[in-house]
């Protein structure tokens, strides 16, 4: 999962080269091909002078390890890209390098209790306030213009939803893949049933199994325990546009759709009517491969245009550039068909 997540994050940056410049595009009606390049996870010495690490204090005194990558040349914009991860910021170093090559200050942070950060892992329950405090710290830096764009899939997407519900002033827009705005309903107790394999294996992988009993003790939904990891009671505070990307076979497929509906129809004025939804024939992190389980889909099932949409959203909302983002379809979805019969309807 960690390697796949790194590849996805790296792929964000290959396509949007020149993200701050105008390009003519045609909004696609079908999914297009994408080439995948796997890059080893190390930081070349050439870029070591452009990366600094800070222990950023949260409101309760806990400090989170935060890498700041600053562009080699003075950027045209000081808008910051922010990625908060439970999967070790050091493994994401090439994301930061690619960000600064493209001219963007890029911040990558270990979440609370993870790797170089202090505190205990609370499994997203502090991500709303930790995210707000991180944004406030970034905003006060000389290299920031006060506009911050968040991005990331799965466990790096869930903190984005937690953050959006706090309505932070400097959050500009979001790119969220395969995540959920309701940790109770979609990740832990879907339909009221405990997702035993998913929860226990993921907690074990994070060395956070100590949280299991606490979760089981709160099998009934209450805002007192689950309120800061759900947006269902808080949509009106969400005031920024977002692109929501999910897969029909993903564990959070309903969560992605619910997030889009909330942002688009229930949220505040800044989000309502300004968000996008993309659903493809993908498993979790299966965007860039044709094989999904035992099925092999056509090449048009590979995701490429979401990255271009992301580029245009940043241009429109962070750079106040020409608005090409609104030209994209509000909802794009892949209609699945029989993959063994080329004459069958669907698969487009």
N, C-alpha and C positions, 0 to 999 in steps of 0.2 A: 504493500500500500504506500509506504513512504517513497519508494523509488518511482512508482507510477505517479504519485502526486508531484514529485519534483519534475518529472518529464512534462506533465501538463502545465505546470507553472512556467517552465522554460519555454514551452511552445507559445505561450501568450505573447512572448516578445519577439519571436522570429518574424511573424507576419506584420506587426504594426511598426516596422522600421520607418522613421520619418513621421511618427504619430502626430507631431505638431504641424505638419505641412498638409496642404490641400491635395487631395487625389480624387480623380473622378472614379466613381464606382457605380455599379448597377446592383441594386438590391436583389439578392438571389432568390429564386423561387424553389430551387432544389438544393440539396446538400451537395457539396463539392469535395473534391479530393484534397488531401493534405499530406505532405511528406512529413515523416517523423524522424527527428534526429536525436539520438541519445548522447548526452554530454556527461563526462565524468564529473563527480561532485568534489572539486577542489578549487581553491582560490589561487590563481596565478600570482606570483610575486609582483608582477607588473602593476597589479591593482591594489596591492596591500596598503599603499599610501592614501588611498581614497576611501578606505573603510575604517570607521571608528566604532568602538563598542562602549556602550553606556549602561549603567545600572539606573534605570528610570524609576523613581519612587512613585508608588501608588498612595492613595489617600490613607491607607492603614499602615504605611511604613514599609510594606513589602516592596522589594526592588526587582524589576524585570529586566533581564539581559536583552539588550537592543542593539542591533547592528545598523549603522547608518552608512549608506553608500552615497557619496556625493559625486556628481558628474566631473569628468576629466576637464571639460571646458565649461565655462559659465553657461548655464542653461537659459534658453529663451523664456522658459517658465520655471518657477520654483514650486509648482504643484508637486506634492509628494505622493508616491505609491506606498501603501502600507500592507504588509502581510504579517499576520499574527498566527503562529503555528505551535502545535503540541509535538511536532515531529523533528525538532532540532534545527534551529536557524542556521547552524554551520553547514548542514546538508543543502541549504537553499542559497549558498553563496553565489552561484552563477546567475541566479535570478537577480540578485543585487547588481552584479557586474553588467548584465545585459541592460538593466534599467538605466544605469548611469551612462553606458555607451550611447543609449538613445536620448540622453539628456535629462533624465528624471532622477531627482533625489529619491532614493528607495530605502525604506525602513523595514527590517525583518526582525521580529521579536519572538523570543520564547515565551509562551504563555505561562501563567502562574504555576509554580511547582514543576515545571518542565525543564530539564537539562540545566542550563546555566542560570535560570531564574530562581529567585527565592520563593519561599512559601510552600504550601501543599497544593497539589492538584485537586481542585474541587469540581472537575468535570463540567466546565462551562459556567458554573454558577456565579463566578466573579467576572465573567467576560464583559458584562454590560458596563460595570464601573471601571474595570481595568482598561477597557477600550477607550472610554471617555478620558481617563487620566492620561493615556498614551497620546491621544489627539491633542490634549492641552499642552503636553510637553513639546510635541512636534511644532505646534503653532508658535511657541515662544522661541524657537530656534531661528538664527539669522538666515539660514538657508531655506526657510519655509515662507511661502506667500499666504499661508493660512488655509489653503485648499488641499484637501486630502482625499485620495481615492483608495478604496479598499478592494481587495480581490483575493480569490482563493477558493479551492474546492473542498467539499466534505467537512472534515474537522477544522478546516481553515475558512469554511463558509459559514458554519454555525455561529462563530463569534461575530461575524458581520451582522447577522440578524439580531443578536443580543445587543449590539452597539446601536443599531438603527432605532431600536425602541426607546433609547435615551434621548433622541433628537439632539445630538451634539451639533453645535453651531458650525464647526469647520468640516464636517463630513459632506463631501460634494456628490459622490455617486459610488455605486458598488457593482461589482461583477461577481456573482455568486453561482457556483456550480454544485450540483448534487448535494444539497444541504437541506435543512429543515428549520422553519421558524418556530417549531413546537417540539421540544425535546421529549416531552411526555408522550404525545399522541403518535409520533412518527418514528421515534428511535427507541423508546423504552417500553411503553405499554400500548402498543398499537392495537386498537380495538378493545382495549382493556386487558389484553393478554401480555404477559411479560415476554419480551423478545430475548429469551435466555441465551441462545448461542451468540447473537450479535453483541449483547451487552457484556456478557461474561468474557468472551474472547477479546473484545476491544479493551476492556478494563485490564485484563491480564497482560495484553501487549504493551499497555502504558505503565505497567507496574502500579496500577491504581485500584487494585481489587479491594482495597480497604473501603472504597466507597459503595461497594455492592450492598451491604446490609442497610446502609442509610437509604439507598434507593428503594430496596424492597420494603422498608418501613414506611415508605411514602407511595404505596401502590395506588392510592386514591388521589386523584388530582385535587390540589389545593393551590391557590395563588400564593399562600404563605411559603410553600416550599418550591413550587415550580414556576412561580410568577416571573422570575428574572430569566428564564430560558424558554419563554413563550411570548409571542406577539399577539396572541388571540384577544387579549384584553387591553391591547396597547397600540392598535393600528394607527390611531389618530396622531400619535407622536412620531410616526415615520414620515419624514419629509424630504426624502431624496430619491431620485430615480435609481432603478437597478435593473440589470439584466439577469434573469434567472434561467439557468441551463440545467436540464435534467434528462434522465433516460427512462424509457418505458419499463426497463428491467431493473432499474436502480432501487436500492432499499429505501430511498427517500423520494420516490417518484411523486407520491401524493403531497409530500412536503413542499416540493418545488412548485407544484401547481397552486397549492394553497398560499404560498408566499407571493407568487405573482398576483393572485386574486386580491390578496390583502393590500399589497402595495398599489395596485392599479385601481381598486374600487373602494377601499375602506380607509386608506391612509390619508395623511394630510395633503395639502395642496401641492407641495413640492414633489410628491411621489405619484399622486393620483393622476392617471392618464399619461404618465411619462415612462412607464416600465415596459419591459419586453419579456416574452417567454419563448424558450426554445426547448422542444422535446424531441429526442431522437431515439433510435432503436438500440439503446446502449445499456449495458450493465454499469455498475459503479466504476468510474474512471475508464469506461470503454469508448471514449469519444474518438480516439485515433486508431481504432482497429476494426476490421470488418467482422471478425469472429466474436460472436456474443453467445457464450455457452456452447451449445452444439450447432448453432446456426451461423452461416456465413452470409452476410448481407452484401449487396452490390457496393461498388466503390462510392456511389453517391450517398452512402450512409455515413461517411466520415465527416466529422465536424471541422469546418474551416471558417465559415462566415461569422461565427460568434465572435471571433477575435477582431474581425473588421468592425463589427457592431460595437465592440468594446472601445476600439480606437475612436470611433465617431462619437460615442457617448462622452469620452474624455474631452475631445475637442469642443463639444457643444457646451458642457457644463463646467469644465475646469479652465479651458482656454478662452471661452466665449468666442470661439471661431465660428465659421459658417456652419449652420445646423444641417448636417447630413444624417444625424441620428434619427430624427423624426421621419425620415424617408423609409426607414426599415419597417417591415411588417411588425405589427404589435405582437402577433403570435405566429410562430413557425413550428410546424410539427411534421414528423415523418410518418407516413401511412405505411404500415408494415403489411407485407403480403407473403405468399409462398416463395421462399428463397430458392426452391428447387425447380420451379416452373417459370421460365422467362415470360410466358404469356399471361401469367396470373396478374390481376390488378394489384395496385399498391407498389410498395418499395420505391417511393418517391416523396 
